[in-house]
Amino acid sequence: MELGTAMKTIRLLATVWLVGFTVGCASISYKPSLSLGTSPSSVHARVQMNELVDASPPDEKEKKFAGFAATEPGTLAGDLATEVTNALLTDFNNNQVFDTIQKRMNDAGKLAARADTR
């Protein structure tokens, strides 16, 4: 192999490695959201939306090499459970799923919603 060709090959391999390393160490910015669409009719109830519980596996909360997980450190603006709770609350409010849905309300005539995120 000629010296010029060998140098081009080394540069190409170094560039491929550098790009792969950069992509593998990059992070994404994730904000949970959903859109269920407008409810055909509202449920006539006052609902208190309790904070969801993050039940995602611990290994999904670790930094990945050459891969991404929405739950890895630095990916979410806040706590996963809080972000998903807020997304559900916003969508249920926007689409009028219930007469009233809030994070906190007095106890008179309310339902409580609770769930886990995975």
N, C-alpha and C positions, 0 to 999 in steps of 0.2 A: 504494500500500500504506500502510496506517495505521501510525503510529509504534509502537503497542502490538503489532501483529502482526509488524512487522519485528523488534522486540526479542525476541519469543518465538521467532521463526525463528533469530535469531542465538544465543540461549541453547541451542536444540535442537541446532544445528550444533556449537556449542562442546562440548556434552555428548557428542555422538556422537564428535567428534574425540578428546576426553579419554579416553573409554572405549576407543576403538581404539588410542590411543597406549599406554595402560596395559596392555592385553592384549598388544600387540605387543612390549612391553619386559619382560613377565613371564617368569619362568623356571619350569621344572618340576623336580621332584625325581624322579630315575629310579634304580631299583635293579634290575639285571637278575635275573631269576629264571626258572625253568622247572620243569615237572613232566611228566616222561615217563610217569609211572605205574609201578606195580610191574612189575619184569621177571619174565616167566613162569619163567625159570630164570637162575641166575647163570652168568656166564662164569667158568670155573675158572682164574683168572689173578690174579697180583699186578700191578697197573698203577700206574706213576708218571705222574701228570698234570702235564705241563709247562705253564708259563705260556703262554697264547695270545698271538698277535701281533696288535696292532691294525693292520689294513690298511684302515681306513675312509678315504675320500677326505678330503684336508685341508680342503676347503670345508665339510664337514659338522662340522668342529670349530670353526667360527666362530659368533659370536653372530648370530642371525637376527632381522630385524625382521618382526613380524607372522607369526611362524612359530616352530617349535621343532624342534630336533634333539637326540636323546638324547646325542649326543657333544659338544654345545656346552659352552663353559666354564661351570662352576658347576652343571651339571645332575647330574653323577654325584658320589657321595660319594668316589670314588677313581678310579683309572685304569681305563679301559674293559676292557682285556685282563685285568687282575686281577679285576675284578668279575665278568666273564663266566666266567673260569676257576673262581672260587669258586662261582658258581651251578651250573656243571656238576658240580663235585666234590661239592657238597652233594646234588644230585639223584641222582647215581650212587651215593653212599653210602646215602642214604635208601631208594632202591629196589633196593639190592643187585644192581646190574648186574654187578659183579665181586666175587670173593671179598674182595679188598682193593684200594682205590684211595687213593693219598695223593699229596701234592705232592713229598715226599722219602722215599726208602727206600734200603736198600742194594741193590747190583746183583744179588744172587743171585736168579735166576729171575724177572725182572720184564719187563714190556712197557712201552714208553713211548708215551704219547698226546700228539700235538701237532697244533695247528690254528691257523688265522687267523680273526679276527673281521672282519666287513665290515658 
